[in-house]
Amino acid sequence: MPILQTPIDAIRRRRRSPLPGLGLTLGVTVTFVTLIVLLPLSGLAWQLAGLAPSDYLFVMTDARTLAALRVTISAALLATLLNGIFGLLLAWVLVRYRFPGRTALDALVDLPFALPTSVAGIALVALYAEDGWIGGLLAPLGAQVAYTWWGIVIAMTFTSIPFAVRAIQPLIEELDPAEEAAATTLGASRWQTFRSITLPQLSPGILTGTGLSFVRSLGEFGAVIFIAGNIPYETEIASLLIVIRLDEFDYPAAAAIAGTMLALSLVVLVAINMAQTRLYRRLEGGT
């Protein structure tokens, strides 16, 4: 005797997913990625293809190009280190503590995402210039932030801090307080508990947040150019040098520098994904 199907059963069989089928979903996704990502990258690749290896080396070994890369990468590394430390602390405070203004502080973390970077750069100059609120306090001490390498670091830190906080925050929310309590009961100190139990579980988020922070800092432009001073060989970043080469109609040189920055970013992102996979496997194996 055949089993009768109710209308609900028939609907469930026809509608297994709230989204359209694979063909339509995949087609829309591929089209979007092609228009938004692949086409701009293909234009850059086309410009790079017109460069001979000797021409590429000539551009990348230029003293001004090397200086810009050195300034950009060194500032991005320090900004990433700061974001890793203070991003972890800020995420921990937002998750583990309840205090007046916590919701406002949590919303402020995302402000660099919403604020135009040029506006952020102007605000940082107003704060750290010699006549600014913070710069005025540092000037008598002989310390200068605006129009120096340190200004670049601060601008990069400001624009990329949300990546570190938002990558770490969900992992802190998923921590089991019982594990920390058990370690304390067994006589472990706070530092031992954090190092042996908490930090390994947060390491994937810290790796992701700092990696994205580094990549974001490499490509920062608007916030940096206002506070950097843009002095060739001293405070000129790679993004600005690309724009300068474009203004000079030196498209091959601009493509060479941009392609190098893109390759560096891709290498970092791939390394993050590989390391993150290993960390998750190690954590799953440990459990």
C-alpha positions in Angstrom: 0.0 0.0 0.0 1.6 3.3 -1.0 2.3 5.8 1.7 0.2 8.9 1.3 2.1 12.2 1.4 0.6 15.2 3.0 0.9 18.7 1.3 3.4 19.7 4.0 5.6 16.7 3.1 5.5 17.7 -0.6 6.4 21.3 0.2 9.3 20.2 2.3 10.6 18.0 -0.5 10.4 20.8 -3.0 11.8 23.5 -0.7 14.9 22.1 0.9 16.6 25.5 1.0 15.3 29.1 1.5 17.6 30.2 -1.3 17.3 29.4 -5.0 18.9 26.3 -6.6 22.6 25.8 -7.1 22.6 27.0 -10.7 21.0 30.4 -10.1 22.8 31.0 -6.8 26.2 30.1 -8.3 25.6 32.1 -11.4 24.7 35.3 -9.5 27.7 34.8 -7.2 30.2 34.3 -10.0 28.8 37.3 -11.9 29.1 39.5 -8.9 32.6 38.4 -8.1 33.6 38.8 -11.8 32.3 42.4 -12.0 33.5 43.6 -8.6 36.7 41.7 -8.1 38.1 39.9 -11.2 37.6 42.7 -13.7 39.6 45.3 -11.7 42.3 42.7 -11.0 42.4 41.7 -14.7 43.0 45.3 -15.6 46.0 45.4 -13.2 47.2 42.1 -14.6 47.0 43.5 -18.1 49.1 46.4 -17.2 51.7 44.1 -15.5 51.8 41.9 -18.6 53.1 44.7 -20.6 56.1 45.0 -18.3 59.3 43.2 -19.1 61.1 41.6 -16.1 63.9 44.1 -16.5 61.4 47.0 -16.4 59.7 45.6 -13.3 63.0 45.3 -11.5 63.9 48.8 -12.6 60.7 50.2 -11.0 60.9 48.1 -7.8 64.6 48.7 -7.2 64.2 52.5 -7.4 65.3 54.1 -4.2 62.0 56.1 -3.8 60.0 52.9 -4.3 62.0 50.9 -1.8 61.7 53.8 0.7 57.9 53.9 0.3 57.6 50.1 0.7 59.8 50.3 3.8 57.8 53.0 5.4 54.5 51.3 4.5 55.4 47.8 5.7 57.2 48.8 8.9 54.3 51.1 9.9 51.8 48.4 9.1 53.7 45.8 11.2 53.7 48.1 14.2 50.0 49.0 13.8 49.2 45.3 13.5 51.1 44.6 16.7 49.3 47.3 18.5 45.9 46.1 17.2 46.7 42.6 18.3 47.4 43.6 21.9 44.8 46.3 22.4 42.2 44.6 20.2 42.4 41.5 22.5 42.1 43.7 25.6 39.2 45.7 24.1 37.3 42.5 23.0 37.9 40.9 26.4 36.4 44.0 28.2 33.4 44.1 25.9 32.6 40.5 26.4 33.5 39.8 30.1 32.5 43.0 31.8 29.3 45.0 32.2 29.6 48.7 32.8 27.9 52.0 31.9 28.6 53.0 28.3 29.5 49.5 27.2 27.0 49.6 24.3 28.4 52.9 23.1 31.9 51.6 23.3 31.0 48.5 21.4 29.4 50.8 18.7 32.5 53.0 18.6 34.7 50.0 17.6 33.0 50.0 14.2 33.3 53.7 13.7 36.4 53.5 11.5 34.4 51.4 9.1 31.7 54.0 8.7 33.9 57.1 8.9 35.5 58.3 5.6 39.2 57.8 5.9 39.9 61.3 4.7 37.8 62.6 7.6 39.7 60.4 10.0 43.0 61.8 8.7 41.9 65.3 9.2 40.7 64.6 12.7 44.0 62.9 13.6 45.9 65.9 12.3 43.7 68.2 14.4 44.6 66.1 17.5 48.3 65.4 16.9 49.5 68.6 15.3 51.6 70.9 17.4 48.5 73.1 18.1 46.2 70.1 18.6 44.9 68.7 21.9 47.4 65.9 22.1 50.1 67.4 20.0 50.2 70.5 22.2 51.0 68.3 25.2 53.7 66.4 23.4 55.4 69.5 21.8 57.0 70.7 25.1 58.5 67.2 25.4 60.1 67.4 22.0 57.8 64.7 20.6 56.1 65.1 17.3 53.5 62.8 15.8 51.9 64.6 13.0 53.8 64.5 9.7 56.1 61.8 10.9 56.3 58.0 10.7 54.5 57.7 14.0 51.5 59.6 12.5 51.3 56.9 9.8 51.3 54.2 12.5 48.5 55.9 14.4 46.4 56.4 11.3 46.8 52.7 10.3 46.0 51.6 13.8 42.8 53.7 13.8 41.5 52.4 10.5 42.3 48.7 11.1 41.5 48.2 14.8 37.9 46.9 14.1 39.3 43.9 12.3 41.2 42.7 15.4 38.3 43.3 17.8 35.6 41.7 15.7 37.7 38.6 14.9 38.5 37.9 18.5 35.3 38.9 20.2 33.1 35.9 19.0 35.8 33.5 20.3 35.8 35.1 23.7 32.0 34.7 23.8 32.4 31.0 23.1 34.9 30.3 25.9 33.7 28.0 28.6 34.3 29.6 32.0 34.2 26.2 33.5 37.6 25.4 32.0 39.2 28.5 33.5 37.6 27.7 36.9 38.9 24.2 36.8 42.4 25.5 36.1 42.2 27.9 39.0 40.9 25.1 41.2 44.0 23.0 40.3 46.2 25.8 41.4 47.0 27.6 38.1 47.7 31.3 38.3 45.9 33.8 36.1 48.8 34.0 33.7 49.1 30.2 33.5 45.3 29.8 32.8 45.4 32.5 30.1 48.5 31.0 28.4 47.5 27.4 28.6 43.7 27.5 28.2 42.5 30.8 27.0 45.1 31.9 24.5 45.2 28.7 22.4 41.4 28.9 21.9 41.7 32.6 20.9 44.7 32.1 18.6 42.7 31.6 15.4 40.8 34.9 16.0 44.0 36.7 16.9 45.7 35.4 13.8 42.8 36.4 11.5 42.3 39.8 13.1 45.9 40.8 13.0 46.3 39.5 9.5 43.4 41.4 8.2 44.6 44.5 10.1 48.0 44.2 8.4 46.5 43.9 4.9 44.1 46.8 5.6 47.1 48.9 6.8 49.1 48.1 3.6 46.4 49.6 1.4 45.4 52.6 3.6 45.5 55.9 1.8 43.0 58.6 2.9 43.7 58.6 6.6 47.5 58.4 6.1 48.2 61.1 3.6 46.8 63.9 5.8 49.0 63.0 8.8 52.1 61.6 7.1 53.6 64.7 5.7 54.2 62.8 2.4 58.0 63.5 2.3 59.7 61.3 -0.3 62.1 58.8 1.2 60.8 59.5 4.7 57.0 59.5 5.2 55.7 58.7 1.7 53.6 55.5 1.6 53.3 53.1 -1.3 49.7 54.0 -2.0 50.5 57.6 -2.5 53.5 56.8 -4.7 51.1 54.8 -6.9 48.8 57.9 -7.3 51.9 60.0 -8.0 52.9 57.7 -10.8 49.4 57.7 -12.2 49.5 61.5 -12.2 52.7 61.3 -14.1 51.1 59.0 -16.6 53.6 56.4 -15.7 51.1 53.5 -15.7 53.7 50.7 -15.9 55.4 51.9 -12.7 52.0 52.3 -10.9 51.0 48.8 -12.0 54.3 47.4 -10.8 54.0 48.9 -7.3 50.3 48.1 -7.1 50.9 44.5 -8.2 53.6 44.0 -5.6 51.3 45.3 -2.9 48.5 43.0 -4.1 50.8 40.0 -4.2 52.0 40.7 -0.7 48.4 41.0 0.5 47.4 37.7 -1.2 50.4 35.9 0.3 49.4 37.1 3.8 45.7 36.1 3.3 46.6 32.6 2.0 49.1 32.2 4.9 46.4 33.2 7.4 43.9 30.6 5.9 46.5 27.8 6.1 47.6 28.7 9.6 44.0 29.1 10.8 43.1 25.6 9.4 46.1 24.1 11.3 45.1 25.8 14.5 41.5 24.6 14.4 42.7 21.1 13.6 45.1 21.2 16.6 42.3 22.5 18.9 39.9 19.8 17.7 42.6 17.2 18.2 43.3 18.5 21.7 39.6 18.1 22.6 
